[in-house]
């Protein structure tokens, strides 16, 4: 049931005004002190999914570079690598995937020649293998030729508990989470700038996606709020220094979805009825709400029936 629901949520997976860097038609926002962020477009699969919808980041240290997520195809990954190499000639030491969703992982293969450590949640490799065939078919369907050679590259450094990655003058703290947005979520914190990279534990502007466990995601957000950071790079949406409010906004949506679905179940209403009413008061606060919210209900409703 959960994997089937994910196939619905894949269909959802899809800017900034600060100083930026543009290289090989792949623009980065320079957020200072060696951190760069590329913003994917807020696109739903039916309105032009092109493999480039999530935030992709890299961090430059004195010894080398860490890449955080790589995009939805080898083509995107190659553009990313070219852009990085035009900004710095330092070696790429780490390629970090924040979770298993295909818009974040299929650019990995572009970095194989760099021989980095591929870093991800301890469950990421198995999740990649489980979904490999289905993801391949979906990529071919929606990306066509752009999906060519977009192979799965599993972690060589699986993360079971918090670790630190050494970039020389800075470290990156990588923390894994229990089942939340997915069962493969990690976050990354840079030691120099106190920048938190949340992956899809945080969406800003566009409607959050839930594949894993809504209650686990609400708990993960509680944890993220306690971190002593200064700015946050979400999985989708702009970089923010008002990160506690951004997390609160997402948590408000999730709590509303949770309460409304429970109320619908208690009232004996069908899942289809719930799709048309759950979190209606949130509609004007999020992009792509109509389609994303229905998919979230499709994922969450069956699980909550068994509470």
N, C-alpha and C positions, 0 to 999 in steps of 0.2 A: 504493500500500500504506500509506504513512504517513498520508494523509488519511483513508482508510478506518479505520485504527486510531484516528485521532483521534475519529471518530464514536462509537467505543466509549468512548473516554476522556471524551467530553463527558458521557456518562451518569453518570460519577463526580462531576463537578464539583458540589461542595457547596462570658456566658462569662467574661467577665472580672470580677474582684471589686473592682478599684480604683474610685476615684471616677469617676462617669460623668455624662453630660449626656443628657437625653432630650428630644427635640423632635419633634412631629408623629409620634409612635410610631416614631421612628428614633433609637435610642440610640447614644451615643458614649462611649467611654472617654477621659477627659482624662488623657493621659500627661504633661502639663506643658509649659510654655513654648511654648504655641501649637500643640501637636500633638494631634489628635483621631483616634480609631480606632473605626470601627463594625465589629463582628464578625458576619459571616454565620454561619448555622447549619451544623453538620456533617450535611448531608443528601445522600443519594444521590438520583438522579433518580426512582427507583422508590418512594421513601419521602417524597415531598413537595417536590420541587424547586420553588422559588417565585421564582427569580431573585436571591435574596439569600443567597448561600452563601460569598462571599469577604470578606476584609477590605477595607474602604474607608476611606481616610484623607484628612485635609486638614491643611495647614500654614498658619498665619496669620503673615504678615510685616507690616512697617510699611507696605508699599505695597499689599499685597493677599494673595490666597489662592491656593494650589496644591492641587488635588484629585488624589488618587492612586487611580485606579480608580473606577468609577462604578456597578458592579452589572450585573445581567443583563437589565434592561428599562428602558424609559422610565419606567415607574411607580416603580421603585426610584430612578432618577436624580432624579425630581421630589421624592421624599421626602428624598433627600440634599440637594438644593439648598435646600429649605425649612428643613431642620435647620441647614444652614450659615448661612443668612441670619438665623436666630434667635440664633446665637452671635456673628456678626460682620457688620457692614455694609460691610466692605472689599470691593473688587471682586475677582471671580474672574479671575485673570490666566492661570492654566495649568490644563489638564486633562490629566493624565498617565495613559497606559495602560501597565501593566507588561508586557503581552503580549496576544496575540490572542484568548484564550479568551473565550467569550461571557458568562460570569458576571462578567467584568471590564470590558466595553466598551459594553454596550448602554444604559447610563444617560447616555452622552455627550450625546445629543441634548437632554437637559434643560438643558444649559448653552449652547446655541447663542446664545441672546439675550444672554448675557454677553460674547460675542465674545472668548473667551480664545484663547490659543495651545493647540492640541491637540498633545500631545507623545507621541512613541512611537518605537520602533525604526525604522531606515531601511527595514526589510522589512515593517513593520506594515501600511502602506497596501495593498500588493499582496496580503498574506495576508488582509486583511479583504475585499478584492474577490473573491478566489478562493473564499472561504467564505460569501459573503453569502447566496446562495440556500439553501445547505444549513443555515446557521444560522437563517435565517428560518423554514424549515420545522420545524426542531427546536423553536424557540421557540414557534411556533404550536401544535405538538403538546403540549408540556409545560407551557406557561404559559397557553394559551388566550387569553382577552381581555386578560390582563396583558401579552401580547406586542404589542399594538396600537401602531403608530407607533414601534416600537423599531428605528430605522434605523441603518445604519452611518455613523459620522462618522470620517473618516480623519485622520491627523496633518497639521497644518499646519506643524509643526516636527519633521521626521524626524531621528533621532539616529543618526549614523554612527560617531561617536567621542565620548568623554566631553565633556559640556558643562556649564555652570553656568547655572541659572535665577535671576534676581534678584528677590527679594521685598523688597528694601530693606535691612532690618537683618540679613537672613540670605540665604544662597544654598542652592540645592539642586543637588547634583552628580548628574547623570544619566549612567549608564554602560551601554552596550549590550554584549551577549554574543554569541559564536558560538552555533551550534545547541546547545541544552541542554534545558531543560524544553520549549521550543518553539524556533523559529528567530527569534523576535521578542522575546526577553527583555531587559528593562532593570532596573537597580536605581537607587534614589534615596537619597542621604545628605544629611541636614540639617546645616548648618554650626554652628548654635547648640547643638543637643542631642546631636550625633553619633548621631542615630537613622538606622538603615539600614532601608529598605523594600525587601524582596527580591522582591515579587511571588511567583510560584509556583516560584521557585528554592528556596524553603524552605516545607515543610509542617511544622506542629507538631500533634501529636495524631492527625491523620487521615493515612491512607496517602498518600505522595507519588504524583503522577501523572507519567507520562513519555509525552510525545508525540514529542519531538525526538530527541535522541541521549543515551543513558544515560552514555556515556563523557564526552561534552561537559558533561553536568550534574555529574558527579563532579568534573571539572576546574573548573567554575564555582564549586562549593562550596569547593574549595581556595583559589580567589581570594578569595571572600567572607570566609574565615577570617582573611585578612591585614589586613582593613580595621580602622582604629583607631576603632571605634565603641563606644558604651556600651549601646545597646539596639537590639533588632531587632523590626520588625513583619513577620511572615511573610505569605504570601499567604492562608494558612488557619491558624487557631489563635491562641493568646494572644501578646500582646507579651511579650518576654523580655529580661532582662539576662544570662541564662545562654545567650547566643546561640551561642557556640562549641560547647557541648555539644549544642544543638539541631541545628546543622549536622552535627556528628559523628554524631548519631543517624540523620539522614537518609542520610548518606553510608554508614553501616554497612548500612542496608537496601539501598541501591543496589548496593553492592559484593557483597552476598549474592545479590541477584537476578542480577547479571552473572555471578558465579562459578557459580551453580546452573544457569543456562541454558546456559552453555558446557559444563558437565559433562553435561547432558542431551543436548546436540547430539553431543558426543563419544561418548556411549554409544549413540547411534542412537535415542533416545527421541523420540516425537512431541511436537508442541507441546501437544496435549491432555494428555499425560502430565505435561509440564512445568507446566502450569497447576495441576495437583493437588499438586505437590510443591515447586516453587520457593519459597525463602525461608520455609519452614514454621516455622522457629524465630523468625520475626519476627511471627507472627500475633497474639500477645497484647500486642504493643507498639503497635499502631495501630488506630484506628477504621476501620470500613468495609473491613477488610483483605480479606475473601474476594472481594468483587466487584472491588475496585480492583487487587489483586495479579494476578488472572486477566487483567484488561485490560492491565496492564503487560506481562505475558508475551506476550500477543497482539501487542503493538506491537514488543517487543524481539526476540523469537525469530527472526522472518524476517530481520531485519537482521543478527543475529549468525551466521546460517547462511552468510553470504557473507564472513565475516572471512578 
